[in-house]
Amino acid sequence: MTQTAPAADLVLPSAPGAGAPGASGGWLWHWRAWQAQSRWAATTQQIAQWLSGVSPGSTELLLIGASGGWMMSSAWLQRFRCVRAFDLDRWSAPVFRYRHGAALQQSRTKLEYQQLDAMRYLPQLLRTYPEAFVLFDNVLGQLRFVHNRLDAAEAQLHAITRMLRGREWASVHDAYSGRVAPSASGALVVPQLGPLQTVRQRSVAGALPQFSVAERRWCAQMGVKGAWLDHLTAGIFPAGTPIQHMAWPFSREYRHWLQAAWVRA
Ligand SMILES: C[S@@+](CC[C@H](N)C(=O)[O-])C[C@H]1O[C@@H](n2cnc3c(N)ncnc32)[C@H](O)[C@@H]1O
């Protein structure tokens, strides 16, 4: 399937070094995702279930960090009249079209996919598409890897949430990630937890006393082993937003604690 031209009403420069393999981009990422489909299936199903409860007012979607849509639900995308997807990675658009193109054609959903540093150009995207619903698709947790300093990553996350004030948006992203015992079970019951705290230190295990009893039980259920990485996203949803928690068995020994929420305007 061929790629459509960039959105005519929004032509922005591509990211410098776009397409270079990164933590979750490049053909290696797609190969890993393809191989991991069955291990990721339960989490993909949980994300789909969460998305089925996200019913935004807009029929237009800005999908940021869309990648190949490996964990995205075609059925949820079909509710939109137009999906504008963005990713730094040049391999993502053809993979996304392969995975979701037929379903989107069936629902007559227009798909535009642009290789773009959508974080850098977020203000322009929000201005250009003032009515669109915005979904950050497992990308906000990656920002800590972009910056050399943690406070710079936190400042960017705060700037993003400020920009989104008054807007309807959602995000699924890493809150924490780290090693688990190989025997840790893949499928977990999703806990009811309140908003999380950013512990900032690299160690979740070391910071466990800051967690509630339910959160600590959840850590134990996930099989948390040693120091976990704080992705600095714990506090980005406005107070009172209902948050869904999920455990993503990224590999046999490495798990991501995902949080997802829909922020209404
Ligand atoms: C974990 S993957 C997302 C997986 C995706 N949700 C799926 O279902 O396959 C994160 C994606 O965010 C993209 N990304 C990271 N920073 C970005 C940025 N500034 N602008 C656009 N995409 C970005 C990466 O290239 C990567 O493809």
The ligand as an ORCA input file, in Angstrom:
! r2SCAN-3c Opt
* xyz 0 1
  C       6.353      2.652     22.184
  S       6.247      3.230     20.542
  C       4.523      3.408     20.284
  C       3.901      2.096     19.980
  C       2.563      2.266     19.321
  N       1.641      2.904     20.193
  C       2.031      0.935     18.826
  O       0.885      0.560     19.176
  O       2.728      0.295     18.044
  C       6.673      4.943     20.675
  C       6.710      5.622     19.334
  O       6.814      7.024     19.561
  C       7.607      7.560     18.530
  N       8.096      8.879     18.951
  C       8.956      9.160     19.955
  N       9.145     10.486     20.037
  C       8.377     11.055     19.067
  C       8.155     12.382     18.649
  N       8.786     13.399     19.225
  N       7.304     12.605     17.626
  C       6.692     11.575     17.002
  N       6.865     10.284     17.358
  C       7.705     10.023     18.380
  C       8.724      6.519     18.338
  O       9.321      6.663     17.077
  C       7.942      5.220     18.488
  O       7.501      4.730     17.253
*
